[in-house]
Amino acid sequence: MRDITRARLSAVAKSRRASPEELREAQARIKEIDAELRQLELQPETKQGEERQARYERMLRLREMRDDFESRFPMRPPRQPNSMVLALVMTIGSFLTCAFCAGGFYFAYSALSFNPGPTATAQLFWTDAQSQSYQDIYLNLLGSNLRLQIPQAQFSHDAAQADSEYGHVTSATLENQSGDNTSATLTYKVTRTKAGKATTYTTKLVLASSNNSWSVTDIGAAIYPTEGGAPPTGTETPGANTTPAATKSSGP
């Protein structure tokens, strides 16, 4: 607080311009102070310096004061760290850090390189077939080459026709699987149900792995039941009132 007040007063004094009379009075006051200082008598120590005996006594007094202070307020020695405990803590910390980094790298690599396998993709195919989500099958599960061979409109039409004639897919049981890490062939026993009548047939799904994911490259008889052994749907027979001439053209 004193420093702030002193700074303010100094700033005020510097910013104020002295009048000619004040300057003359200041010069006179400086001469008076100089005369007063010249009249003061200096101590012998100031002129000649402190004697050796006096200096030695002063050092003894200071040493005695220091010893008295230390006896009244003893200094607490700094605690020496336990090197064994510190080394153990650092070792454990380093091990946990390395384990955390290695675990994070492993899980990140596993997530990036995760491959669900052909059976998981095929299961998604039949799940969408049971819910009649043929658009999802076409866009997300079929391979690009197969999509080029079968337009989406034709695929949806053929799947809807199979549902209309035999009913929608109610189950698909995996019976056989063959292949390797790049391609797989899965044989399914498929059941469709319409009006309480179940129709069972066999089909194969061929899948290929590309860019760490599997896609269907051949749907087999999945939406073509007759190709998988299902009996063709029967045609309507002529009614009792229908004459042969109505069903067969007559000769000339």
Secondary structure, DSSP 8 states (H G I E B T S, - for coil): -HHHHHHHHHHHHHHS---HHHHHHHHHHHHHHHHHHHHS---HHHHH---HHHHHHHHHHHHHHHHHHHHHS---------HHHHHHHHHHHHHHHHHHHHHHHHHHHHHHT----HHHHHHHHHHHHHTT-HHHIIIIIB-HHHHHHS-HHHHHHHHHHHHHHH-EEEEEEEEEEEE-SSEEEEEEEEEEEETTEEEEEEEEEEEEEETTEEEEEE-TTTT-GGGGT----------TT--HHHHS----
